[in-house]
Amino acid sequence: MNFSYCHNSFSVFLYWGIENPWNSIYIYMLILYLIVKEENMELKRQKTESCEDFSWTDYMSLPFTQNVISETLRMANIINGVWRKALKDVHIKGHLIPEGWCVLTSFISVHMDEQNYDNPYHFDPWRWEKTGAAAVNNNNFTPFGGGQRLCPGLELSRLEISIFLHHLVTSYGWVAEKDEIIHFPTVKMKKKLPITVTPVRT
């Protein structure tokens, strides 16, 4: 198999019908490498010494990695918003949305609202330590939608990102070229974040 085939197959596997994991991984690669690496290297050492396989609980035993994932999803939500049509007159907080009108629910504006998050434009994974895990399950954190339309792949996406990051930080190093985040029409990197990846010698 050539590299191009392997790369494409790997990309399709991780893509899994949604873009959240890839965009989140791109943003993550720019920051907090050392802290996440230390936490993941410790898990790898434990598993190597005990000769045990990885399990679901290992994924949850990386609290700072989970904080980084949550913060990345907050800042790099692939779905900027969703359109909804009012099927009948709706009254919300003293406002009328007439039957037939469409409303754009903006997820990015919720994630970047100072009433919901202190310094919302600052990447701060420590904010999740202050608010606790319950903050990931409220109406102010919506990278996977919410209510009846909550994405069923929520935990699978977080698991994919965790596994990918674990292997990336424990087995590889990289150098990224300078790039910019674009938020329209979806969150992505302007130059697609070109990086050079090299295996780490252990």
Secondary structure as UniProt FT lines:
FT   HELIX           3..15
FT   TURN            16..17
FT   HELIX           20..28
FT   TURN            29..30
FT   HELIX           33..50
FT   HELIX           56..60
FT   HELIX           63..75
FT   STRAND          81..85
FT   STRAND          90..92
FT   TURN            93..94
FT   STRAND          95..97
FT   TURN            99..100
FT   STRAND          102..106
FT   HELIX           107..111
FT   TURN            114..116
FT   TURN            120..121
FT   TURN            125..126
FT   HELIX           127..131
FT   HELIX           133..137
FT   TURN            139..140
FT   TURN            143..144
FT   HELIX           147..149
FT   TURN            152..153
FT   HELIX           154..171
FT   STRAND          172..176
FT   STRAND          181..182
FT   STRAND          188..189
FT   TURN            190..191
FT   STRAND          195..199
//
